[in-house]
Amino acid sequence: MTEKNIHSKEGCNASVAAVKDALYVLNGKWKLPLIIALTNGPMRFKDIQRALGDITPKVLTKDLKELELNEFVERKVFSTTPVTVTYELTPYSRSLDKVLEELKNWGLQHRNRIMSNSGKVRPEQI
């Protein structure tokens, strides 16, 4: 989509619809961090919870199910004793690589900007 098309009424409406679709799938505080946590390979539920920190089991369960429904995460069950369940990213999740990289870069840039503009703001407040 060219810059001219984005600024037309139709282009703007199409952009809004596309962003709404993306946010519908990736909404919430934990989905993108969850995807990032799984980039190093399959993980068990408790390991994901530890990696993310403050996420509750209820929210983690919900977000894993939603990411599975949207084909970003695959749940694998192994018939061991006790049963082992792991979660891993699907090849489709790679479609988010550029988005995550840009979001990370912007986040670092924003944090530095806020911290340099106000000595009162601590990093954990951002």
Summary of the structure (lengths in Angstrom):
residues: 126
radius of gyration: 18.2
end to end distance: 32.7
largest distance: 60.1
contacts: 288
relative contact order: 0.10
helix: 66%
strand: 10%
